[in-house]
Amino acid sequence: MYEEFLPSKTLDLDDVLKPEISQKIGALFPSYHAIKVPVSKNRRCIQLMRDWLQGGDYEIVPTTVTYSDHPKCVSIQDLTGEIDIFEKWATELYEETVVFSHNDLAAPNILELNSTKELVLIDWEFGTYNWRGFDLAMHLAETAIDFRVPFPPGIKIIEESTENPPNIRIFCEAYLDADNKLKNHTPVDRSSEIESLIQECLFFWPLTHLFWALSAMKHALLKFENGVDLDVQARDRLAVYFHLRSRSQKTYEELSKK
């Protein structure tokens, strides 16, 4: 629809994995993170996850990913506990990083203008204040998922990119440099700031999977059709969440001691 008004190309997974495109996307974030919007600064992502919790126990088997370090079944109480603990960790570590965020910057929500090759962000349905790292991790995590699979379940989580995000350093360097330029700030230790931002993104990575897992569970109950097997998506994302959760816990334990 947007292409009708803005002669442009909608990016796909191959595009956002190109280092030069990833760099441009990373440099885009600071400009809208700096926007002051007269809305509540409560983290809507957390409230949405709680709102999406419905039904009874949920089985996480079978999955299409190889991760097995997750329970076979989770209850609403279990998932509520996961939301609560992650909210506690994030609030204690990153409360000062709350900014206005897109919260859904997957490839289909980025247009490249035909005339200038400028990137334009669209579909701000989830736009609200949030932890910066959640917004950045949301984009990065979605670059490790292919929704172009032409057969069921219509989704493939790319485990290699989940374990070792290929563009995370380029992306974080571009973000940090653009943010410092916007604030007219000269970093004392750029290398250290980049490492901290990478750690911040990796900390929030599993939470973005929990977010979309709960969304998929809710929409599966509603019999929503979008070309993807929502039960498979929910199970796979929960498997990724539990697989990466320990890394976030380790980060919390390390940083909370400082």
Beta strands, then each sheet from edge to edge (+ up, - down):
strand 1: 8-10
strand 2: 58-59
strand 3: 73-74
strand 4: 98-101
strand 5: 110-113
strand 6: 119-121
strand 7: 128-131
strand 8: 145-146
strand 9: 156-157
sheet 1: 1+ 5- 6+
sheet 2: 2+ 3-
sheet 3: 4+ 7-
sheet 4: 8+ 9-
end
